[in-house]
Each structure stands twice: as C-alpha cells, then as structure tokens.
C-alpha cells in the first residue's frame, strides 16, 4: 500500500530526481547559490516531472539552464503567461522544455517543470539564486537550504493556492554542498546544523575560506550555516560595476551600491526596558500545530511548546500594561473582547485558558484575526506589540503582508516560524512589513529563549529617525532603490541599495552619511565609496537591488487604487532586464535543436520533498489519498499552473472544533521543566508565596523551607529570595528565558524594603547549598 502522500510511478518507484549539488558563494553579507538537480527517466515511456520546492523569500533567481547529453539550454526570463504557453506548445509537440516559475501566492515557493524526457534519458538542471544573509542574535550570518515545503492550507472557498507537495518515507536523492566565503572582514568561524569538513582558509588574513558538507548527508532536514565575522557591527559600502552590455542609465548598466547598517547597542541601552505597551499574542491552533517540533524522541508537540511559551510571556509582562491572546485556525477567538490591563486576576484567567489550548481549530486562516486586531483602537502611551506564532502553512501570504504593511505605523509585528518548513515569505515578511523581528524555531531549538529575546526587543529602545545623505561630485547622482527604513532593533541589520548615475571627470570617490537616533542620542556614520568599481563582479548587488524594487512594485500593484496594469508592466520590464524572477515572469528554455520529437503518451510525475516527520502528516492533518499517477495524452496541450495542481484543503467544519465548555475540561499535562514549574507559581506582581509547591521545585518539604526562615522576614519575601537564588545558582544557562521574571521579582523585593535582607540571602544559600550574592540577585 502506498503511504499517504507518496507520489510514485506505476511500478511503485520514486520519481526520478537522483541528486542535488549546491555551490554557495558568500560575499560579505550576500550570497550566490547554485543548485544542480540531476534527473533520469526510469520509466518505459516519455516523462514530465514537476518539482515544487522552497527558496528563501527574498531570493532573486537569476539563472536557469538545462543540460541533456552535450546540449545545454539556457532559459530566458519572459512574461509568465507567454512562457507557460511556449512550454505547453513545446511539450505538446514532443520537444524538450523546462519551465521555472514563482508561485503567485507566496514568493518562497517555485515550481520546476521538466518536459519530455525520453525513456532512460538524463537531464541536469541548474538554478542560481542570490540572497541577503540574515543576522542572528549572536551576530552570525545565517544561510538555510530548506529541505521541506509543507502543504499550505487553502480554504475550500478559494480556488487559488500553493500546490501541495508530497513527501516520501525515504527521500530518493542525495545532497552535496560546497561553500566559499570572501569578505572584507576577517572570518572568525563557520558552523552548521549538519556535519561539515574542516574549514580551510585560503589566505593569511582569514578573509577567504572554503568548506564542504560531509559526504553522505541525508537531506531530511534544513541545512543551516552560521558565519561569524570579527567586526560584524562595522558599517560598509560596496560598489559594483554595471553590465557592459546594458544601456547606460539603466539599473543594470549603471554602478550599484550596497550599504550595510548593523548598529551596536551599548549596555546601558540594552538594560533600559519600557514598562508600558499593549501585547497581543496570536497563536496558530490549526491541525498542523499538533506535529512534533523535531525528529527526536523527546520532542514536544508544537502546540505544547506554544503553551509553555505563553506561560513565560504572561509571567514576564510588566504590571499595568495591556494584553490579549488570540487563537486561530479555520476561525479565530480571543481570550478577551479587547485588550485588558495586566493584573493578577487577568493573568490567572488567561493562564487557565492557555492550559486548555489545543490544535483543534481546523485549517490556517490568519487574515481574519489580523483584521480584527487592527480594527481595535490602540491605547494612548501603550504602543501595540504583536507576537504571531505559526508553522507558516498559509496560502494567501501576499494578502497578509499587505494588511500588516497598511498598519505599520500603529504597531510592531514580531513573528515566529515553528518547525521545519515554516514559510520564510510569511514569517520574515510580517516582521519586515511590521517593523519587527522574525525568529525561526527549527530542529532541536527551544521556542522560549527566542521568544523572550523578541520580548526584550519589544521593550527596548530601537534605532529610529534613520536618514541617508549623499556627497558626490558634480555630474553624479545617487538614486535610492530601497524602501525607507523606519526602525531597527538590537540584532537587526539593514542593507540599503542605490543606483549611481552619471559620471565625474574629476573626483573618483563619493561619501554617504547615515544618521539615526538611539534612545534619543544621535549617531552618525560616514562611509567612503569608489565611483569607478572593478569590472565583472557577477552583478549580485544589481540583481538584489532589482529584486528589492520588484518587491516594492508588487506591493504597489496590490494597493487599493493602483494602476495595476501599468505597475505589472514595469515589473515585467525590470524582471526581464535584470534577469531575476518575479510573480509575473518565468524562466523558459526549449531544446529547439532536438532532432527527434518524443512520441507516445506522456506521464506526469511530481517529485517528493522531505517532510519534517513523515508519519506525522497522517497524524496531524486529515487528507485524501493523493498517491495517484497523472497520465496525459498528447498532442492535446494542457496548461499546468498553480491553480490546477492538487492542493491540500481542509473544510472549516464545526465538528472539528471543541466547544469552550469541552476545552475548559481538558486536563493539561503537568509541567516537566523545573523552570516553568517555578515560573508558573509566580504572582503577577513578581513575588512567590511560601507553600509546598514552591518547596517541591527546590527538592524540599514545606517544613524544611519554613523552618529555615527567620521570624522577622515576611514569608513572601523569603520565598521570592529563595526563587531568585535557585534561578541564578542552578538555571543560569536558561537566563534568557527567566530574565524578566527575575527582574520583576527583584523589583518587588526592593519595594518591600525588608529588614535583614543580607541574612535572608545567607540563609537561603545555606538551605539550597549555593553561594549567590545580593548584587547578583539585583536586590
């Protein structure tokens, strides 16, 4: 019997992708990625293979070619509909053809169609894309090669959607990866989530290095690379020469400039936290959230990890702020009609409902809860902070991003992609359009530390009032290509693109001055750049700049009142000129020199893509059997697009959703993490009460804890000091998770002005068997 969602041939054999070879070339903060896909038709009849795969959301695909035997076909960028028509005509007439197109619903999903492979024939497909490397909390630059494309939920009422991608129980292709790094900064180290060969430096300055993925890697999870530079916060300006064949005055013909801005936050700013705000937590409760976080035996369910994270968040909020919690699936619900003041009563009521939260709300429709949130008035002097948790399986990504962008001046959006396969377009897009920060929780990552880091971002001052001024000689002009940047948080980096127009007969250098404010303190950076860059640098910066302009135009196209047809025309023109992908163009290649047409019925195959946990697909989401063979007769042309491909759809049935009464009766599992056990006992004000539950966290009885207390010390003060000592002494490795809990506790202790506090700390150390000072506790 075929496993649910395995797509196989009539002989029950996998479709014919045999290997993937990837070459990664890193230049400072950007990278070029070349992927070579090796196919072979093992069928007895001609074959069309359809391979749907993920790419990073901000990637710019800039090359697509195919080699069959000694014949190489280099694809061209054309209007998408024209490319589709040419592909269908070619395949219908028995010609070999290749089509690469971006999904119209999500910019991180591409479909590759390989048409008319004769029986036994091999084909090698090469795709090149370029991308900005994201910055991590520890200043590393991250590259991710996604292994997973989860099915995207499509409501039954919608005909459009991203196609479902199947998974096989064993992925029948292998992966090889080579990496080359060149940088103006010294390379400190390169790490990975997968085994690597030793890093080899090719120069004495350690600015040029290579490394390979260890042979034999099974491509069953994302491949993540983390690159560290010595002076990561140093701003830089890089100029790239234009293409000699492109007309002067065009984006591709003129020099392009890229500025890197990655502000460093001083310690006093890092420790400065706001005590006001409206915090709205939006949690995905669709069926897919009932999958495990990773492959390990001890892995939590996604919804279970989300519940633990909400517990930490609720205990960490400052007194007097406002908050609310939304759950969404096929419908949505909120804990309160509108955000409420944070107090002991409202916190306890919210925690009671958090404990009963389940992944029981059907599909994934995030648009409606966002519309409801944005319709609520904001509270004066309490800036709105939106935290969104989802495994990223939505179908209308672009519509969601447009909505977030329209409300950018009334809130900040922090987004979290949970588990393998979360859509980078959705997660990074919401944070980008909402001037927030995106985090991905993959592999064995814990959700709590990443979320608490984002809470710190929400409470900390941010870089604002960012301005860019140019100083160039007469005859030269600089046009900004990037959208304006409103805000940068600690740990965020901005790459700014510009086009240098005109020429100067005299000076060969220009300057750019970048100004901003951090906690009302002005900061100025001035950078020099050449007006005569080195030729033949690969046009990476030009193409990323073009991609940035295309993304802005796509947002403009979808805006109300826009001249959509004119904007679409501009997108197609720039996409074709720059040779990069867009929602309205596709790469098309046809082997017109193929002497003999392919005859006979044409089979269609879709290539399996790894799923995070194969059997969890059946456990998490009710699906129909999709392990069917699609057979097409020729010469009739059949257009294959994202609307006509099978997709995963789950009806919004009330029978799948428990009533509030039923869910309230759900018994939550006891907390296994001692830190979470301790945090769950804390009051909203920051103190703990002296009782048996608290003593059990310390491994003591209530009598043991009570008898050690001196008579003049209040029970709650004693309990709170003990909790702080225990955290700092035994759980310092998890400090990022409990930092706000401890700050509230220390503030509460100070407000009580207790007598004999030093003796209290001394007695606490004796009871718990440790040595922690008052200064360390912050009391």
SULMOKA-V866103 format. One record per backbone hydrogen bond with DSSP energy under -1.0 kcal/mol. NH is the residue of the N-H (numbers start at 1). CO is the residue of the C=O. E is the energy in kcal/mol with one decimal. If there is no record, write none. Layout:
NH:CO:E + NH:CO:E
This chain:
6:3:-2.2 + 9:13:-2.9 + 12:9:-2.2 + 18:38:-3.3 + 19:38:-1.0 + 20:174:-2.7 + 21:36:-2.7 + 22:176:-2.8 + 23:34:-2.8 + 24:178:-3.1 + 25:32:-2.9 + 26:180:-3.2 + 27:30:-3.1 + 28:182:-2.1 + 30:27:-2.2 + 31:131:-2.6 + 32:25:-2.9 + 33:129:-3.6 + 34:23:-2.9 + 35:127:-3.4 + 36:21:-3.4 + 37:125:-3.4 + 38:19:-2.6 + 39:123:-3.5 + 40:16:-1.7 + 41:121:-2.6 + 47:117:-1.8 + 48:603:-3.2 + 49:114:-2.2 + 50:605:-3.7 + 51:112:-3.0 + 53:110:-2.4 + 55:108:-1.9 + 59:56:-1.8 + 60:130:-2.8 + 62:128:-2.9 + 63:128:-1.3 + 65:126:-2.3 + 66:73:-2.7 + 67:124:-2.6 + 68:71:-2.8 + 71:68:-2.0 + 73:66:-3.7 + 75:64:-2.9 + 76:588:-2.2 + 78:586:-2.5 + 80:584:-2.7 + 83:79:-2.6 + 84:80:-2.5 + 85:81:-2.3 + 86:82:-2.3 + 87:83:-2.4 + 88:84:-2.6 + 89:85:-2.4 + 90:86:-2.4 + 91:87:-2.7 + 92:88:-2.5 + 93:89:-1.5 + 94:91:-1.3 + 95:90:-2.9 + 97:115:-1.1 + 98:589:-2.8 + 99:113:-2.1 + 100:587:-2.5 + 101:111:-2.0 + 103:109:-2.9 + 109:106:-1.3 + 110:53:-2.6 + 111:101:-2.6 + 112:51:-2.6 + 113:99:-2.8 + 114:49:-3.2 + 115:97:-3.1 + 117:47:-2.5 + 120:41:-2.7 + 121:118:-2.3 + 123:39:-2.0 + 124:67:-2.4 + 125:37:-3.0 + 126:65:-2.9 + 127:35:-2.9 + 128:63:-2.4 + 129:33:-2.7 + 130:60:-1.9 + 131:31:-2.4 + 133:29:-2.7 + 134:142:-1.2 + 136:140:-3.1 + 139:136:-1.9 + 141:227:-3.1 + 142:134:-3.1 + 143:225:-2.3 + 145:223:-2.9 + 153:393:-1.5 + 154:648:-1.1 + 158:155:-1.8 + 164:646:-2.2 + 174:18:-1.4 + 176:20:-2.1 + 178:22:-2.3 + 179:211:-3.0 + 180:24:-2.7 + 181:209:-3.0 + 182:26:-2.5 + 183:207:-2.0 + 187:206:-3.4 + 188:228:-2.8 + 189:228:-1.0 + 191:226:-2.7 + 193:224:-1.8 + 197:212:-2.9 + 200:210:-2.8 + 202:208:-3.2 + 206:203:-1.0 + 209:181:-2.2 + 210:200:-2.4 + 211:179:-2.0 + 213:177:-2.9 + 214:195:-2.3 + 220:218:-2.7 + 223:145:-2.1 + 225:143:-2.8 + 226:191:-3.1 + 227:141:-2.9 + 228:189:-2.6 + 230:186:-2.3 + 234:231:-1.5 + 236:260:-1.3 + 238:258:-2.7 + 240:256:-3.0 + 243:252:-3.1 + 246:243:-1.0 + 250:247:-1.7 + 254:250:-2.1 + 256:240:-2.4 + 257:498:-2.8 + 258:238:-2.6 + 259:496:-2.7 + 260:236:-2.7 + 261:494:-2.8 + 270:266:-2.1 + 271:267:-1.7 + 272:269:-1.2 + 274:459:-2.5 + 278:383:-2.3 + 279:322:-2.8 + 280:385:-2.6 + 281:324:-2.3 + 282:387:-3.5 + 283:326:-2.9 + 284:389:-2.2 + 285:328:-3.2 + 287:362:-2.5 + 289:286:-1.7 + 290:287:-1.8 + 291:288:-1.4 + 293:300:-2.6 + 299:296:-1.3 + 302:291:-2.8 + 303:289:-2.2 + 305:301:-2.3 + 306:302:-2.1 + 307:303:-2.0 + 308:304:-2.1 + 309:305:-2.1 + 310:306:-2.3 + 311:307:-1.9 + 312:308:-1.8 + 313:309:-2.6 + 314:310:-2.9 + 315:311:-2.0 + 316:312:-1.2 + 320:342:-1.4 + 321:318:-1.6 + 322:277:-2.6 + 323:340:-2.1 + 324:279:-1.7 + 326:281:-3.2 + 327:333:-2.6 + 328:283:-2.0 + 329:331:-3.0 + 330:361:-4.1 + 333:327:-2.3 + 335:325:-2.6 + 340:323:-2.4 + 342:321:-3.3 + 347:343:-2.4 + 348:344:-2.2 + 349:345:-2.2 + 350:346:-2.2 + 351:347:-2.6 + 352:348:-2.0 + 353:349:-1.4 + 354:350:-2.3 + 355:351:-2.0 + 357:354:-1.7 + 360:358:-1.8 + 361:285:-2.6 + 365:329:-1.9 + 370:366:-1.6 + 371:367:-2.2 + 372:368:-2.2 + 373:369:-2.4 + 374:370:-2.6 + 375:371:-1.2 + 376:373:-1.4 + 382:379:-1.9 + 385:278:-3.4 + 386:412:-3.2 + 387:280:-3.0 + 388:414:-2.8 + 389:282:-3.1 + 390:416:-2.2 + 394:392:-1.2 + 398:105:-1.4 + 400:396:-1.9 + 401:397:-2.4 + 402:398:-2.1 + 403:399:-1.7 + 404:400:-2.2 + 405:401:-2.4 + 406:402:-1.9 + 408:405:-1.6 + 410:407:-1.6 + 412:384:-1.6 + 413:434:-1.5 + 414:386:-3.8 + 415:437:-1.6 + 416:388:-2.2 + 417:439:-2.7 + 418:390:-2.2 + 419:441:-2.5 + 422:419:-1.2 + 427:423:-2.5 + 428:424:-1.8 + 430:426:-2.4 + 431:427:-1.5 + 432:428:-2.5 + 433:429:-3.0 + 434:430:-1.7 + 435:432:-1.2 + 436:431:-3.2 + 439:415:-2.0 + 441:417:-3.3 + 445:442:-2.4 + 451:447:-2.2 + 452:448:-2.6 + 453:449:-1.7 + 454:450:-1.6 + 455:451:-2.0 + 456:452:-1.9 + 457:453:-1.9 + 458:454:-2.3 + 459:455:-1.6 + 460:456:-1.8 + 463:488:-3.0 + 464:517:-2.3 + 467:515:-2.7 + 469:513:-2.4 + 471:511:-3.0 + 476:473:-1.8 + 477:501:-2.6 + 479:499:-2.7 + 481:497:-2.7 + 482:497:-1.5 + 488:463:-2.0 + 492:489:-2.4 + 494:261:-3.0 + 496:259:-2.6 + 498:257:-2.0 + 499:479:-2.8 + 500:255:-2.6 + 501:477:-3.6 + 510:529:-3.0 + 511:471:-2.4 + 512:527:-2.6 + 513:469:-3.1 + 514:525:-3.2 + 515:467:-2.4 + 516:523:-2.1 + 517:464:-2.8 + 518:521:-2.5 + 521:518:-1.4 + 523:516:-3.0 + 525:514:-2.5 + 527:512:-2.8 + 529:510:-2.5 + 531:508:-3.1 + 543:539:-2.3 + 544:540:-2.2 + 545:541:-2.5 + 546:542:-2.6 + 547:543:-2.3 + 548:544:-2.1 + 549:545:-2.1 + 550:546:-2.7 + 551:547:-2.4 + 552:548:-1.7 + 553:549:-2.4 + 554:550:-2.4 + 555:551:-1.8 + 556:552:-2.2 + 557:553:-2.6 + 558:554:-1.3 + 562:559:-1.6 + 564:562:-1.8 + 567:563:-2.4 + 568:564:-2.7 + 569:565:-1.9 + 570:566:-1.9 + 571:567:-2.2 + 572:568:-2.4 + 573:569:-2.3 + 574:570:-2.3 + 575:571:-2.6 + 576:572:-2.5 + 577:573:-2.4 + 578:574:-2.7 + 579:575:-1.4 + 580:575:-1.5 + 581:61:-1.2 + 586:78:-2.3 + 587:100:-2.7 + 588:76:-2.4 + 589:98:-2.4 + 591:96:-2.9 + 592:590:-1.6 + 594:591:-1.1 + 598:94:-2.2 + 602:632:-1.8 + 603:46:-2.1 + 604:630:-2.4 + 605:48:-3.1 + 607:50:-2.1 + 609:166:-2.8 + 617:614:-1.3 + 619:615:-1.5 + 620:616:-2.9 + 621:617:-1.9 + 628:626:-1.3 + 632:602:-2.3 + 645:641:-1.0 + 653:651:-2.0 + 656:653:-1.6 + 657:654:-1.5 + 663:659:-2.5 + 664:660:-2.1 + 666:663:-1.2 + 677:673:-2.3 + 678:674:-2.4 + 679:675:-2.9 + 680:676:-2.5 + 681:678:-1.2 + 682:679:-1.5 + 683:687:-3.1 + 686:683:-1.4 + 695:691:-2.0 + 696:692:-2.1 + 697:693:-1.2 + 698:694:-1.2 + 699:696:-1.1 + 700:695:-2.8 + 705:701:-1.8 + 706:702:-2.6 + 707:703:-2.9 + 709:706:-1.2 + 713:710:-1.3 + 718:714:-2.4 + 719:715:-2.4 + 720:716:-2.5 + 721:717:-2.6 + 722:718:-2.2 + 723:719:-2.2 + 724:720:-2.2 + 725:721:-2.6 + 726:722:-2.6 + 727:723:-2.2 + 728:724:-2.5 + 729:725:-2.4 + 730:726:-2.5 + 731:727:-1.9 + 734:731:-1.6 + 735:732:-1.5 + 737:734:-1.8 + 738:734:-1.2 + 739:735:-1.2 + 742:738:-2.5 + 743:739:-2.0 + 744:740:-2.3 + 745:741:-2.0 + 746:742:-2.8 + 747:743:-2.3 + 748:744:-2.2 + 749:745:-2.4 + 750:746:-2.3 + 751:747:-1.9 + 752:748:-1.1 + 760:756:-2.0 + 761:757:-2.3 + 762:758:-2.2 + 763:759:-2.8 + 764:760:-2.1 + 765:761:-2.4 + 766:762:-1.9 + 767:763:-2.3 + 768:764:-2.4 + 769:765:-1.4 + 770:765:-2.0 + 777:773:-1.5 + 778:774:-1.2 + 779:774:-1.6
